[in-house]
Amino acid sequence: MIRAIKKRRGDLIAVIGLFVIAIGVGGYILDNQRMRFPLIEDKPFEVKAEFATAQAVTPGQGQTVRVAGIRVGDIAKTELKNGRSIITMALDSEYDDLVRKDATALLRPKTGLKDMFIELNPGTSEAPVADEGWTMPISTTLPDVNPDEFLSALDADTRDYLKLLLNGAGKGLKGNGKDLREVLARFEPTHRDLAKVSTEVATRRRELRRLINALQRLNTKLAGSDEDLSQLIESSNRVFRALAAEREGVQGTVRELPGALRETRDSLEKVEAMARVLRPTADRLRPVAGALKRANDATLPFAKEATPQLRDDVRPFVREARPLLRELLPAVDDLVTSEPQLKRSLKVLNHLFNMLGHNPNGREAPGVAGRDEGYAFALAWLSHISVNLFSTADANGPMRNITLAGACNVFESSVASVPASEFILGLTGVLTDPRICGGDGAAARRATAKKQFGGKKAQG
């Protein structure tokens, strides 16, 4: 066996080579015939569509599904269900989210031999994505129309006229294909605009369908509400009758309308002039408006911190201060009345304080020549020296020590004439001290002084 293989080695290699070539050619042919290899390629995404007829549709013959002229899949299967043809479209796995539930499909011939393909409009982005196995309703699909079907819908005279038209067009366009192509090229913008118009008309058609449906529901509802409708008509009749009774008033209003319109026009002209002036101002205020947000953001922490104080402290204080403010209102009115005199008085005081605080040479260093601190500085030093001069103080402020000299009867006569002087001059200790005026004869001297000054008061 090994000797035979070695002897026929060239023939064996040739057979193996031919086998490999055959496998490659077969795979290439099958790939171009759009055969799916289960272990290599992903499973296609299948979507179905209902058509009135599937004439000339043959699965497995390379008939494709196209979107805007680009192949996205193949026609995989046709079947009959409830008198309608169901065509299964096997889309490539990369287009599994392409088809929406408002998609439309048209059967179109690719060649004159009726090599069919499906022109698929995937729908709008607002509609949900179609699930695998979803079937497009027949209302969103259209089959191919054959010329004999179109001609069979025409009567004999129309068919004759159409033949004459086509024959005349053929004779007129003979040898003028280039001119026709240029004419069609020039009509391209028109065709584009017509496509936009057709799109809007289709949108209006959907809106019109919704309007008719709404009117149908409205009429059905009105049909069941005869009494309410009659009351509405009677109320409208009364309203119109009242409007007719006010005809003169309406006429007067109409007569005044031209003048009002003229005034409105004049006002609008003035407003326009103001707007021309206001616009530059508004443009300059734009940076301020942009800075307001930053200011508000910066103020927000302060507002959060101040809110409890306003709520717990300021607001109760305001409530408690309201009665006092009501009592102060008459005094404030009188103060407002006397405001001119008060203003002049405050102005004079302001001049006085300016004179007291005037410092002609500024804040110079001590010891600089020409230094003049002004009256305020001198008053401060005067107050400081006064404290040193009057080192004794009571509840009324500092006082200066004094020395009084006199006889005991003089002090007793002074106290008898002015009793408060005993405490003001501090004579209590002198008059009560046994070593000074509080010894022998003190009682007799006091009685004599009291009698003397008491008699003068009585005579007076």
Salt bridges, closest charged atoms under 4 A:
ASP11 OD2 - ARG8 NH1 3.81
GLU50 OE1 - ARG84 NH1 3.24
ASP74 OD1 - ARG34 NE 3.32
ASP74 OD2 - ARG71 NH2 2.98
GLU79 OE2 - LYS48 NZ 3.78
ASP92 OD2 - ARG71 NH1 3.07
ASP115 OD2 - LYS110 NZ 3.71
ASP144 OD2 - LYS114 NZ 2.48
GLU188 OE1 - ARG192 NH1 2.83
GLU207 OE1 - ARG204 NE 3.93
GLU272 OE2 - ARG276 NH1 3.51
ASP283 OD1 - ARG286 NH2 3.60
ASP297 OD2 - LYS293 NZ 3.23
ASP312 OD1 - ARG311 NE 3.45
GLU373 OE2 - ARG371 NH2 1.81
GLU412 OE1 - ARG445 NE 3.40
ASP433 OD2 - ARG435 NH2 3.40
